[in-house]
């Protein structure tokens, strides 16, 4: 009960006793904190090996909490290129449950998108994954990507030909982390 207290959620709450949520325990499934990384600049990926596109760090309050990862990467294929392979990484290593099964010589990915129908278009690769890092130390997540080869580059946040015209757009890519009460 909050008898004698005034205010609205999101504003200062006054009264006696003072409301202090510093030691509060929230039920499982509640979002405890959110971190986000946004990139608006152009990045060219011309590699058959994964390279980092975005990274974001979060420090879980409890080792039993989970991290909900959401990402959205906008890209365009240059020179009639191929698509963009994306994977979620924790500490620079792909998260096993967040990539496809190992089969033959195939590369493993969280998602593969594109190519755009031509150099003038963009496509979006996005995904959501619930991770269990089992730590209270800072954890860094990355979204990494690779193109088909150095001969088939992919532009992040712009069209394949990056034409300077009012008919074309630049965009953003983002990585958002939510700590979820375990």
GIKASUL-V741736 format. One record per backbone hydrogen bond with DSSP energy under -0.5 kcal/mol. CO is the residue of the C=O (numbers start at 1). NH is the residue of the N-H. Records with the same first field share a line. If there is no record, write none. Layout:
BEGIN
CO = NH, NH
END
This chain:
BEGIN
2 = 5
6 = 14
8 = 11
12 = 14
14 = 6
18 = 20
21 = 24
24 = 26
27 = 30
30 = 32, 181
33 = 179
35 = 177
37 = 175
39 = 173
43 = 45, 156
44 = 46
45 = 154
47 = 147
51 = 145
54 = 143
56 = 141
58 = 60, 139
62 = 65
65 = 134
66 = 68, 180
67 = 69, 131
68 = 178
69 = 129
70 = 176
71 = 127
72 = 174
73 = 125
74 = 157
75 = 123
76 = 78, 155
77 = 80
78 = 81
84 = 113
85 = 146
86 = 110, 111
87 = 144
88 = 95
89 = 142
90 = 93
93 = 90
94 = 96
95 = 98
96 = 99
101 = 103
103 = 106
109 = 100
111 = 86
113 = 84
118 = 121
119 = 160, 161
121 = 160
123 = 75
124 = 126
125 = 73
127 = 71
129 = 69, 131
131 = 67
137 = 60
139 = 58, 141
140 = 91
141 = 56
142 = 89, 144
143 = 53, 54
144 = 87
145 = 51
146 = 85
149 = 152
152 = 148
153 = 78
154 = 45
155 = 76
156 = 43
157 = 171
163 = 165
165 = 168
173 = 39
174 = 72
175 = 37
176 = 70
177 = 35
178 = 68, 180
179 = 32, 33
180 = 66
181 = 29
END
